[in-house]
Amino acid sequence: MQTEWQLQEAKNKLSQLIKLAGCGEPQVITVHGKAAAVILSAAAYEKLTCSPAGSLSSALLAPDIGGEDLDFSRDRDTGREIAL
């Protein structure tokens, strides 16, 4: 099945292009021979854009994070002496 379409052909056969993308086959639209856009199924797009874990801040603030293993102490070494 076709997975790469020139822009004019994609415009003319948009319904076919959407059906193929809906079946799980990403469709590439080219302009002057270069990839310009990709048509994905809604499910594939959702999978790419939604993170099941949520944001990093919510993961770090979660009560079940293993904080006992983390060492937050800071090294007090100021580095080496320099002469100017």
N, C-alpha and C positions, 0 to 999 in steps of 0.2 A: 504494500500500500504506500501511497505517496506521503512523505513526511516533510518535503520541502516545496514551497510554493513561491512563485514570483508574485509580486504585489497585485498586478492586474488579474492574474488567475485566481488568487485568493479572494479578491473582491467579487469575481464572477461566480465562484463556487463556495461562497461563505458557509452555506448550510452543510455541505459535504465536509468542509474543513472542521466545522464545529462537531459534527457527528464523530469524525475520526479522533478528535481530541477528547471527546467524551468517553470514548472506548479505552482511554488510557494511553494513547499515542500522541506525544507532544508534536505539534506541527510548527515548522519554522517558516516564517515569511521573509523573503529576501527582497532587497532593493538594490539594483545594479550588481547583482551577484553576491552581495554581502548580507549576512543574517541581520535582520532589523527587529524582528519580534518573534516571540514564541507563544503559541496558543496552547494552553493547558486545560485539562478538565478542572472543574471546580474542586473536586476532591484532591487532586494533585497540588493545586494552588493552596488549599487549606493546610495541607500537610507541610508545605514549604514555609508558610507564614505564621503558623500557630505553634508556639512552644508549649509542650505539655507540662514542663516544669515551672512555667511562669517566668517572672523576672528574676534577675540575679539578687536584687535586694530582698525580695520575698523569700528566696531560698536561703539567704544568709541569716535572715531573721527568724527562720523556722525553729521551733523549740526542739526538734529532733536532730539538729545538727550536732555533730560530735565535737563540742567545744572543749572537752576535757583533754583532747589530744593536741590542741593548738597551743603554740608558745608565742605569746604576744609581747614578750620582754624585748627591750631595745638594747642594742649594744651601745655602751657609752664611750667607746673608742672614738676620738675625734680625728683620727687619721695621723699622718706624719707631719712633722714640723717643716715649714718652708721658710726660706730666707729670701726677702725681696731686696 
